[in-house]
Amino acid sequence: MLCSRIRNHEADQLAKRLAKLEPRDIALRDPPLPGRVLAHAVAVADRHGVGQRALSNFDCFHYAYAKTAGEPLLTLDRLLRSTDAETKP
């Protein structure tokens, strides 16, 4: 009984969050395949390096997700802007 109420509450909360996206024309999509994301992350790490004064692991996966999803990176970071990914602003 308690589990059912918790699930209903979580479903209600999710529905409220999703309702806020619609007026803003924000669509949810399935994420890209993890293997493709990982391949892009490893490739950019090989090209640009990882660590101090290079791309962080987060940067590599940010890049990889954007490349796999076909979306631009939202970044002002000069290193990410120097990759082959489309960036905004």
N, C-alpha and C positions, 0 to 999 in steps of 0.2 A: 504494500500500500504506500509506504513512504517512498520507495523507489519510483513508483508510478508518478507521484506528485512532483518529485525532483525532475524526472524526465519531462513532464508537462511544463514545469517552470522553465527549464532550459530551452525547450522548444519555443515557448512564448518569448523568451529573451532573444533568441536567434531571429525569430520573425520580426521583432521590433528593430533589430539592427539591420536586417535586410531591407525593411521598409524605408529606412533612411537613405539607402543607396539608390533606389529607383529614381527619386526626383533629381538626383545629381548625375544621372545617366552613367552610373558605374555598374559594370557587369562583372559578375563572378565567373571565372572560367576554371576548368580543370588545369592543374599544374602540368608542366611538361614532364616527360619521362625522366626519372632520376639519372639514368645512364647517360642521356644526352646532356643534361645539366653538368654532370660530373666531367664528361669529356671536354666540354667548353671550359670549365673551371681549371682543369689540369693544363689545357692548351694555353690559356692566357697566363697562368702562373709560369709556365715554361718560357713564354715570350717576354714577360715583363718582370719576372722575379717575385718572390714573396718574402716579406719581412720588413725590417727597418728600411725606410726610404724606397720602398717598393709597394706593390699591392698587398693588402692584408688578405687573409683567407676569406673574410667577409666580402671584400672587394671582388675577389675572384668569383665567388658564387653570385654576387649581385650582377656582375657582368654576364655570367653564364646563364642565369635565369632570364635576363633581358634578351640575350641572343637567341635562346631556345624558344622563348615566347614571341619573338619578333617585335618586341617593344623597345622604346628608347630608355636609356638610363636617365634617371633624374639625379643629376650630380653636378657639383661644381669642382670636384676633385680633378686636379690637372692630370694625374696619372690615369684615372679612368677615362678622361676625355682624350687621352693619347692612344687609346685602343681603337680597334676598328668598329666598335659598337656606336650606334647612333646615340647621341646624348641630348638632353634638354636641361636647363634652358640654354 
